Every structure is written in structure tokens, then in C-alpha cells.
Amino acid sequence: MNIKELAQHLDLSIGTVSRALNNKRDVNEKTRKRVLDAAVSLGYSPNASGRSLRRGSTQTIAFMMETGHSTDRPGDNFFMRVIDQMQAALSEANYDLVILPCHSSMDPTDFLKRVIARGMADALVLTATRHDDARIKMLLESNIPFLALGRSKYADQHPWIDLDFEGFIDEAVGMLHRLGHTRIAATVPPADSNIAYVLREAYEKTHRKLGIPFDPELLMTCELGEAGGAAVTKQILAMDDRPSAVLLNHEMMALGVYAVLAEQKLKAGPELSVATFRRSHHLRFLDPAVTAFDIDLEALGRALSAETLRLLKNETPQAKMIWPAQLHLTSSIAAPYWTKS
């Protein structure tokens, strides 16, 4: 379907449709939504150039990121390392990688509608998945191939690669339990994130398996970054029956945990065992080094590229892959403080 046919279907002028697709301010919100919805549902796909028209492809893969709020955006290089390898691998197949940053003020689903309607890419890679993700639901009804870095409740219907959050909880809680810990706190991101859903489910399942009493107050929702880690640590230290260990869902939180412990003349390990999901060079000056998973991000980037190219070739089976990781144990994990002489 071309823009003329789309305009005729909507009984609008080609100019109005074009301005709506390009998010111009002189188009009212109701009309813009009507145009975007129709473009997605009818499979409208403009050609970015005459070259695209001749070959029926943009030779481009789009990587959608949500940038978050500047006040809570953690200073980390996770995505840059993944993207670097994706770009290198895709270029070998004569594809370009474009990054689509969705600002915190934008609705991610509306943002994605505009991307699809403009025909910017042959395939999409999504990040920051929610458990009930409206973007994925919309993409399942469209004709554009996509791969998610993360799962959702629609995981059986689309390809994805996700990090091993269940393995982190299962291995870390099991190790702490063997040392004598029975009150183990764990942080989770805000509830709409699928990571929060996975972590909560894994935490409860591991406690049931090991026979550890489950206390929902020890699942602590907080923002990413140093400030989130500091807030959680202050909350833990103020508890009457305080946890003897904490598992952090993001590595940058460890900076805040260690800072608060130092203020209170406490140390990670002897007074509060600490483990975080991923090792990062940002944490190299912590003493002791923090227990964390080693994750090969460069290999992850190459895998995302390979699976996206397989989608474009209609190869099966589609990826449904938990990305492996290996726990690196340090002295930030120790027996509970009350067991020491």
C-alpha cells in the first residue's frame, strides 16, 4: 500500500497523511492516531529512497531504546557494548543499524507506531520489555519482523533473547542459604517491567524450593543507579529484623550500597552480604569486589544480529533464548554476621 492508497482509505488528503506520519504539529492528535493506526494495520510501508523501491528493502535494522529520565539514568555501557557488536555483525551482511531513542516524555507505543508507519527499517529490536507490552501486541498484528531483548507475556508468540535473571536469583539465594542466611532482600525495578515480574517469580520459587520463609517486604522496588542502592540500604539497616544479604538487580546500585555501609562503619560481606546481577568495570574500585555474574555482552550483540537476520530470511525456529552467565564469587558474600565469633 502506498501513501495515495492510504489517504484514499482514510478519506484524507495525501498532504495530511504525510504530515501525520511525520509527526507535524499542524495535525490534530485524533487524526494523527487514526493515520498511524491505519498505517500499521494495513501494512503501509513507504520507501526511503528510489534504491529501496527497486530492491524492496531499506537494508536497515532499528534498535529501539527508552532513554529514561536524566536523573535516574545509570552511567553504564551495557547497550553500547551490545550495539557495537551488532553493528559490526550487520555490516558484514550489508545492513545498517540505526538507534531509535524514545524519550521519557513520549509514549513508547505511539513512538513505535510512527517508526513502523514511516517504513524506516526492515526489522526491529525492542528493549525494556514490559510483562504486558502494548508494543509487542501491536507488532504481532503488523507485518514487520521483530526481536525482543527481553520477554513478555507474549513470549511464546515472538522471538526473544533474555538475560538469566532466574539463574542469578536461584544461584545467589542457594549460595547464601548454604552459608546460613534466611532473610535475603532483593531489589526489583518498577512493576511494569518484565524484569520485575521475572525476579519476583524466581525469588518466590527459590524460597519455596529451599524452604526459606517468604517475606514480601524483602522484595524491594526501587529505581536503578546509585541513589536506588543507597535508599534500599538505608531501608534495610533501619529494619528491626534486618536482612543479612541483599541481591541487586542492577550493578550500579552497588555504589550506593557500599557508600551507605561505609557511612555506618560497616562492610559488605561481614555485616551485609551483597551480590549484583552483572560485573562491570565501573565497580572495579569497590572493596571488596562485588559478587556478580559475568555476561559476554559482545557475544550477545552478535547473537541479536544473527537472529534478526534469520527473521528476515524467514528461517525457523525463532529464537527463545536465555543468555548464559557465570557467577563470580567474592568476599562480598559471607556467613551471616550473627554466626561469627
C-alpha positions in Angstrom: 0.0 0.0 0.0 1.4 3.4 -1.0 0.6 6.8 0.6 -2.1 7.6 -2.1 -4.0 4.4 -1.3 -3.7 5.1 2.4 -5.0 8.6 2.0 -7.9 7.3 -0.1 -8.7 4.6 2.5 -8.9 7.3 5.2 -10.6 9.9 3.0 -7.9 12.4 3.8 -5.5 14.4 1.6 -2.1 13.0 0.8 -0.6 16.1 2.5 -2.5 15.5 5.7 -1.4 11.8 5.8 2.2 12.8 5.1 2.2 15.4 7.9 0.6 12.9 10.4 3.2 10.2 9.5 6.0 12.8 10.1 4.5 14.0 13.4 3.9 17.6 12.3 2.3 19.9 14.8 -0.4 21.1 12.5 -2.2 17.8 12.5 -4.6 17.2 15.4 -4.0 14.2 17.7 -7.2 12.4 16.7 -6.2 12.5 13.0 -2.6 11.6 13.7 -3.7 8.5 15.7 -6.1 7.5 13.0 -3.4 7.7 10.4 -0.8 5.8 12.4 -3.3 3.1 13.4 -4.3 2.6 9.8 -0.7 2.6 8.5 0.2 -0.2 10.9 -2.9 -2.3 10.5 -2.9 -2.0 6.6 0.8 -2.7 6.2 1.7 0.7 4.7 5.4 0.9 4.1 6.9 3.9 2.4 10.2 3.6 0.5 13.0 5.7 2.0 14.6 6.1 -1.4 14.5 5.1 -5.1 17.0 2.4 -4.2 14.7 1.0 -1.6 11.9 1.0 -4.1 13.9 -1.1 -6.6 15.0 -3.7 -4.1 12.0 -3.6 -1.7 14.3 -3.2 1.4 15.8 -0.4 3.4 18.8 -2.7 4.4 18.4 -1.2 7.9 17.7 -2.7 11.3 16.3 -0.4 14.0 17.2 -0.8 17.7 14.6 0.9 20.0 15.8 2.2 23.3 14.0 4.1 26.0 16.3 6.8 27.3 14.6 7.2 30.8 14.8 10.3 32.9 18.2 12.0 33.2 18.0 12.0 37.0 17.8 8.2 37.2 19.7 7.0 34.1 22.6 4.9 35.3 26.0 5.6 33.9 26.7 2.2 32.2 27.9 0.9 28.9 25.7 -2.2 28.6 23.9 -1.1 25.4 27.0 0.5 23.8 28.9 -2.8 24.1 25.9 -4.8 22.7 25.3 -2.3 19.9 28.9 -2.1 18.9 29.0 -5.8 18.1 25.5 -5.7 16.5 26.7 -3.0 14.1 29.9 -4.9 13.2 28.0 -8.1 12.5 25.2 -6.5 10.5 27.6 -4.5 8.3 29.1 -7.8 7.2 25.7 -8.7 5.8 25.3 -5.2 4.2 22.8 -3.9 6.8 23.0 -0.7 8.7 21.9 -0.4 12.4 20.0 2.7 13.5 19.3 3.6 17.1 15.9 4.9 17.9 15.9 6.7 21.3 12.4 7.1 22.8 12.4 10.0 25.2 10.8 9.6 28.7 8.2 12.2 27.7 7.0 10.0 24.8 4.6 7.2 24.8 6.6 4.2 23.6 3.7 2.6 21.7 2.9 5.8 19.8 6.6 6.3 19.1 6.8 2.8 17.6 3.7 3.4 15.5 5.5 6.3 13.8 8.6 4.2 13.2 6.5 1.5 11.6 4.4 3.9 9.6 7.5 5.6 8.1 9.0 2.3 7.0 12.4 3.2 8.4 13.7 -0.4 8.8 13.3 -3.9 7.6 13.2 -5.3 11.2 13.1 -4.0 14.8 14.9 -4.9 18.0 13.0 -3.9 21.2 14.4 -3.4 24.6 12.9 -2.5 28.1 10.0 -5.0 27.7 7.0 -4.9 29.9 5.1 -8.0 31.0 2.0 -6.8 29.2 3.8 -4.9 26.4 1.5 -2.9 24.1 4.3 -2.5 21.6 4.7 -6.3 21.2 1.0 -6.8 21.0 0.9 -4.2 18.2 3.9 -5.7 16.4 2.3 -9.1 16.5 -0.6 -7.6 14.5 1.7 -5.9 12.0 3.9 -7.4 9.2 7.3 -6.2 10.4 9.8 -8.7 11.8 11.0 -8.0 15.3 13.1 -9.5 18.0 12.9 -8.6 21.7 15.8 -8.2 24.1 13.6 -9.4 27.0 10.5 -11.4 27.4 6.8 -10.6 27.9 3.6 -12.5 28.5 3.5 -12.9 24.7 6.9 -14.7 24.8 5.5 -17.9 23.1 4.4 -15.8 20.1 7.6 -13.9 19.2 11.4 -14.3 19.1 13.4 -13.1 22.1 16.7 -13.3 23.9 16.8 -12.5 27.6 19.3 -12.4 30.4 19.3 -15.2 33.0 17.6 -13.4 35.9 16.2 -16.6 37.2 19.6 -18.2 37.3 21.0 -15.2 39.3 18.3 -15.5 41.9 18.5 -19.3 42.1 22.3 -19.5 42.4 22.7 -16.5 44.7 19.9 -17.4 47.1 21.1 -21.0 47.2 24.6 -20.0 48.0 23.5 -17.6 50.7 21.2 -20.2 52.2 24.1 -22.7 52.4 26.0 -20.1 54.4 23.1 -19.7 56.9 21.2 -16.7 55.5 17.4 -16.9 55.8 16.5 -13.2 55.4 17.7 -12.2 51.9 16.5 -9.0 50.4 16.2 -8.5 46.6 15.6 -5.4 44.6 13.2 -5.2 41.6 12.6 -2.4 39.1 9.2 -0.7 38.9 6.3 -3.1 38.5 5.5 -2.7 34.8 9.0 -4.0 33.8 9.0 -7.7 32.8 12.3 -8.0 34.7 10.3 -7.2 37.9 7.9 -10.0 37.0 10.7 -12.5 36.4 12.6 -11.6 39.5 9.6 -11.8 41.8 8.5 -15.1 40.4 12.1 -16.5 40.7 12.5 -15.2 44.2 9.3 -16.8 45.5 10.1 -20.1 43.6 13.6 -20.4 45.1 12.4 -19.7 48.6 9.7 -22.4 48.3 12.3 -24.8 46.9 14.8 -24.2 49.7 12.1 -24.0 52.5 13.0 -20.4 53.4 10.1 -18.3 54.8 8.9 -15.8 52.1 8.6 -12.2 53.3 7.2 -10.0 50.6 8.7 -6.9 52.3 12.1 -8.2 51.4 11.3 -7.7 47.7 12.1 -4.0 47.4 11.1 -1.9 44.4 13.5 0.9 43.6 15.0 2.9 40.7 18.2 1.9 39.1 21.5 3.5 39.9 23.5 4.7 42.9 20.6 6.5 44.5 18.4 3.4 44.4 21.1 1.3 46.0 21.6 3.9 48.8 17.8 4.1 49.5 17.5 0.4 49.8 20.4 0.0 52.1 19.1 2.7 54.5 15.8 0.9 54.5 17.5 -2.4 55.3 19.6 -1.0 58.1 16.5 0.6 59.7 14.6 -2.7 59.9 14.2 -4.4 63.4 14.7 -7.8 61.9 17.0 -6.7 59.1 18.1 -8.9 56.2 21.7 -10.3 56.3 22.0 -10.1 52.5 20.8 -8.1 49.5 20.7 -9.1 45.8 20.7 -6.1 43.4 19.1 -6.3 40.0 21.4 -3.7 38.6 25.1 -3.4 39.1 25.3 0.4 39.5 23.2 0.1 42.7 26.2 -1.4 44.4 27.9 2.0 44.5 25.1 3.3 46.7 25.0 0.2 48.9 28.7 0.4 49.6 28.6 4.2 50.2 25.9 3.9 52.9 27.6 0.9 54.6 30.8 3.0 54.7 29.0 5.9 56.3 27.8 3.5 59.0 31.3 1.9 59.5 30.0 -1.3 58.0 31.5 -3.5 55.3 30.0 -5.6 52.5 30.3 -9.2 53.4 30.8 -9.2 57.2 27.8 -7.0 58.0 25.7 -7.3 54.9 26.3 -9.8 52.1 25.9 -8.1 48.7 25.6 -9.6 45.2 24.6 -7.8 42.0 23.4 -9.1 38.6 26.3 -8.2 36.3 30.0 -7.5 36.7 31.0 -4.1 35.4 34.3 -2.2 35.2 32.5 0.7 36.8 32.7 -1.3 40.1 36.4 -2.1 39.9 37.3 0.2 42.8 34.8 -1.3 45.3 36.4 -3.1 48.3 35.6 -5.9 48.4 34.8 -6.5 44.8 31.2 -7.3 44.5 29.9 -10.8 43.7 28.2 -10.8 40.3 27.5 -12.6 37.0 30.0 -12.5 34.1 28.0 -11.9 30.9 29.5 -11.8 27.4 27.9 -8.7 26.0 29.9 -8.8 22.8 28.6 -12.3 22.0 25.1 -11.1 22.9 25.3 -8.4 20.4 26.4 -10.8 17.7 23.6 -13.2 18.6 21.0 -10.4 18.3 22.3 -9.6 14.9 22.3 -13.2 13.8 18.8 -13.9 15.0 17.4 -10.7 13.4 18.9 -11.7 10.0 17.4 -15.1 10.4 14.0 -13.5 10.8 14.4 -11.5 7.6 15.2 -14.8 5.8 12.1 -16.5 7.4 14.3 -19.1 9.0 12.9 -21.2 11.8 12.9 -22.0 14.7 12.6 -18.5 16.1 14.9 -17.5 19.0 13.7 -18.1 22.5 16.9 -17.9 24.3 18.1 -17.4 27.9 21.6 -15.8 27.6 24.1 -17.7 29.8 26.1 -16.2 32.6 28.6 -17.4 35.2 28.6 -16.3 38.9 31.9 -14.7 40.1 32.1 -15.2 43.8 34.0 -12.7 46.0 34.2 -11.8 49.7 31.2 -9.5 49.4 29.3 -12.7 50.3 30.0 -14.2 53.7 28.2 -16.1 56.5 25.6 -14.0 58.5 27.1 -11.7 61.0 25.5 -13.4 63.9 27.2 -16.7 63.2 30.7 -15.1 63.6 32.5 -15.4 66.9 
